[in-house]
């Protein structure tokens, strides 16, 4: 597989876990666009079932459609040829992603294709793994999160920060970095 050259060609999705003050452990599944480095969603749930994995993908689809004011299917259609280039969703091999229900969901959406990483190869899903690490160290570990609703609110707030403020800071650092020296 070659690296994508535009948005909505490859999304990375994974689960992480966080313990709340109420003593419950909550899971959350961010979906990040590989090329744009935009967190499309971060879905929090008390479990990591097939239904939760589907809701995580549906949340990402909903955000793309909200941002672009058109369907994901239309985004994936070549305007000249009408050819559909589906979004590849890369996940690990968690049970919810290996399930028949998740595969049926993906198969029902021609604008989606699902690829699982090799076993014990988290670097294959590195963009979303990095987002998870950033969300924990920059936000979640610094807050007292009472429950799942508070976790979802923190995730939504951090996703907004990541996609706007943090992104602007990254771009500014890149533009201020010195040009490579010529030999």
C-alpha positions in Angstrom: 0.0 0.0 0.0 1.3 3.4 -0.9 1.0 6.4 1.4 -2.1 8.5 0.7 -1.7 11.9 -1.0 -4.9 13.5 0.2 -7.5 13.4 3.0 -10.0 10.6 3.5 -7.9 7.9 1.9 -6.6 6.2 5.1 -7.9 6.4 8.6 -6.3 4.8 11.7 -8.6 3.6 14.5 -7.6 2.1 17.8 -8.8 1.7 21.4 -7.2 3.0 24.6 -8.4 2.8 28.2 -8.7 5.3 31.1 -9.7 4.8 34.7 -12.1 7.4 36.0 -12.5 8.7 39.6 -15.7 6.8 40.0 -13.5 3.7 39.7 -14.8 2.6 36.3 -12.5 1.9 33.4 -13.6 3.5 30.1 -12.4 2.8 26.6 -12.1 5.3 23.9 -11.5 4.9 20.2 -10.1 7.9 18.3 -10.1 7.9 14.5 -7.3 10.0 12.8 -6.9 10.8 9.1 -3.4 9.7 8.3 -2.7 12.3 5.6 -4.4 15.3 7.2 -3.4 14.4 10.8 -6.9 15.4 11.9 -8.7 13.6 14.7 -12.1 12.9 13.2 -13.6 11.4 16.3 -12.8 10.1 19.8 -15.7 7.8 20.9 -15.8 6.9 24.6 -17.6 3.7 25.8 -17.7 1.5 28.8 -16.9 -1.5 26.6 -15.1 -2.3 23.3 -17.8 -4.3 21.5 -18.5 -4.6 17.8 -21.3 -2.1 18.3 -18.9 0.3 19.9 -16.4 -0.1 17.1 -19.1 0.6 14.6 -20.2 3.7 16.5 -16.6 4.9 16.5 -16.5 4.7 12.7 -19.9 6.2 12.3 -18.7 9.2 14.5 -15.8 9.7 12.1 -18.0 9.5 9.1 -20.4 12.0 10.7 -17.6 14.5 11.4 -16.3 14.2 7.8 -19.8 14.8 6.5 -20.3 17.8 8.8 -17.0 19.4 7.9 -17.3 18.9 4.2 -21.1 19.4 3.9 -21.4 16.3 1.7 -21.5 12.5 2.2 -18.3 10.5 2.6 -19.4 8.5 -0.5 -19.4 11.7 -2.5 -16.0 12.6 -1.1 -14.7 9.3 -2.3 -16.0 9.6 -5.9 -13.7 10.9 -8.6 -15.6 13.9 -10.2 -14.3 13.1 -13.7 -14.6 9.3 -13.8 -17.2 8.5 -11.1 -14.8 5.9 -9.8 -15.1 5.2 -6.0 -11.9 5.2 -4.0 -12.8 3.9 -0.6 -11.3 5.1 2.7 -9.0 2.4 4.1 -9.6 2.0 7.9 -6.6 0.5 9.6 -7.1 -1.1 13.0 -5.3 -3.6 15.2 -6.6 -7.2 15.7 -8.9 -6.5 18.6 -11.8 -8.8 18.9 -14.3 -6.1 17.9 -12.4 -5.5 14.7 -12.2 -9.2 13.8 -15.9 -9.8 14.4 -18.3 -10.7 11.6 -20.5 -7.8 12.7 -17.8 -5.2 12.1 -17.0 -6.8 8.7 -20.6 -6.8 7.7 -20.8 -3.1 8.6 -17.8 -2.3 6.5 -19.0 -4.4 3.6 -22.3 -2.5 3.7 -20.5 0.7 3.0 -18.7 0.7 -0.4 -16.8 3.8 0.6 -15.0 1.8 3.3 -12.4 -0.9 3.3 -10.9 -2.5 6.5 -7.3 -3.6 6.9 -5.9 -5.0 10.2 -2.3 -4.5 11.2 0.1 -7.4 11.7 0.0 -8.9 15.1 2.3 -7.1 17.6 3.1 -4.3 15.2 1.6 -1.1 16.8 3.9 1.1 14.7 1.7 0.2 11.7 -1.0 2.3 13.3 1.4 5.0 14.6 -0.6 8.1 13.8 -3.5 7.1 16.0 -1.1 5.6 18.6 0.6 9.0 18.8 -2.8 10.8 19.2 -3.7 8.5 22.1 -0.4 9.3 23.8 -0.8 13.0 23.3 -4.3 13.0 24.5 -3.3 11.2 27.7 -0.2 13.3 28.5 -1.4 16.6 27.3 -5.0 16.4 28.8 -6.4 13.3 30.3 -3.7 12.6 32.9 -3.9 16.2 34.0 -7.6 16.2 34.8 -9.7 14.5 37.4 -12.2 12.7 35.2 -15.3 11.6 37.1 -17.0 9.3 34.6 -17.6 8.4 31.0 -19.5 11.6 30.3 -16.7 13.7 31.6 -14.2 11.6 29.6 -16.2 12.2 26.4 -16.3 15.9 27.1 -12.5 16.0 27.7 -11.9 14.0 24.5 -14.1 16.4 22.5 -12.3 19.4 23.9 -8.9 17.9 23.3 -9.8 16.9 19.8 -10.8 20.4 19.0 -7.6 21.7 20.6 -5.5 19.1 18.6 -7.2 20.0 15.3 -6.9 23.7 15.7 -4.5 25.2 18.3 -2.0 22.4 18.3 -2.1 22.1 14.6 -1.3 25.8 14.2 1.6 25.6 16.5 3.0 22.6 14.6 2.8 24.5 11.3 4.4 27.6 12.8 7.3 25.6 14.2 7.8 24.0 10.8 7.8 27.3 8.9 10.3 28.8 11.4 12.7 25.9 11.2 15.9 26.7 9.3 16.3 25.6 5.8 18.8 22.8 5.2 22.3 24.0 4.4 23.7 23.5 0.9 27.0 21.6 0.7 
